[in-house]
């Protein structure tokens, strides 16, 4: 298939490109820069120049493809709500381009959307419409396209990591350096699920090749890593103390990050593994954080 890949030069997308090519697909990668275009050509992909704000370019890229994998997202978390609404519009445009066909659209969301309550890990068969994470906009847009007849499939992300980036942990590292302490709320018992970027990239391809219309897949290798363990590992890497932060201090310590610091984002991938035959093999989050060069992120 000819696959239109948004975010093709991003952290996850750049790992998806070689996986798609190895699976025998052609890749049309979206980028907004000539440097990105050069990287895509070097990897063996074709280039589509476009931006998330330019919905006409988004529709044009999807129009000539046999399938779409949408991983692009504006990761300025200080404008998170606005960027989630931007993603809603992009998914709507992609759905418009694919409407009336059987061409699949793989979109990206977060594992929190599958939260089932009661301290249980998030699962693939739940869509928690009351979840406070603004990223719910992505799945709402996906559902609208699904109801319009589009073959929508969802990959839900945990903290995706290697030794350079680790999802929300990356801004947490910068914040800890600035504050002089690696903080965690209360006892630090709430957990975040995680997956190595190489495993996550393979899952997108499996969702394309073996996935089914309307299904959701959790890219989770580790069901839950505690906030305290993350803080202690980051603190050790930065040479800073790790300590508990009282709820009333959360805003001062974490700023915009406070909403995420309070969330339990544990998640299961049992159904994903059963349905797609996905077996993660990469290193865990703590291992990557221990191997990270903290001086390079200063």
Secondary structure, 3 states (H helix, E strand, C coil): CEEEEECCCCCCHHHHHHHHHHCCCEEEEEECCHHHHHHHHHHCCEEEECCCCCHHHHHHHHHCCCEEEECCCCCCHHHHHHHHHHHHHHHHHHHHHHCCCCCEEEEEEEHHHHCCCCCCCECCCCCCCCCCCCCHHHHHHHHHHHHCCCEEEEEEECEEECCCCECHHHHHHHHHHHHCCEEEECCCCCEEEEEEHHHHHHHHHHHHHHCCCCCEEECCCEEEEEHHHHHHHHHHHHCCCEEEECHHHHHHHHHHHHHHHCCCECECCHHHHHHHCCCCCCCCHHHHHHHCCCCCCC
